[in-house]
C-alpha cells in the first residue's frame, strides 16, 4: 500500500510542477507583454491572447486528467467529457472574440484606450 501512495504523491508533485511552470510563463508574459506578440493581429486577436488561451486549456486538461481521475475512466466517457468541453470552449472563445472586436470598433471613437 505504501508503494502506491508514493507513486501518487510523485505524480501529484509532477503535475503541480507542470502547472506551476505554465502559470509562471503566463504571469511572465502578462507582465512583460512582448510587442511582437501583443501589437500584432492573428485570427482576430493578438498572438499573446492565443498563447494565454492555449496555456489555460493545457492547465484545465491536466487538472481534469489528474485530479478528477479521468485517466481511469472508460474511453467513451473521457471522449464525451473532453469533446463537449472542447466544443463549448471553442464556441465561447469565438463569441468573445467576435463581440470584443465589435465593441472595440464601435467604442473606439468614443473612448480613449
Secondary structure by P-SEA (a helix, b strand, c coil): caaaaaaaaaaaaaaaaaaaaaaaaaaaaaaaccccccccccccccaaaaaaaaaaaaaaaaaaacccccccccaaaaaaaaaaaaaaaaaaaaaaaaaaaaaaaaacccccc
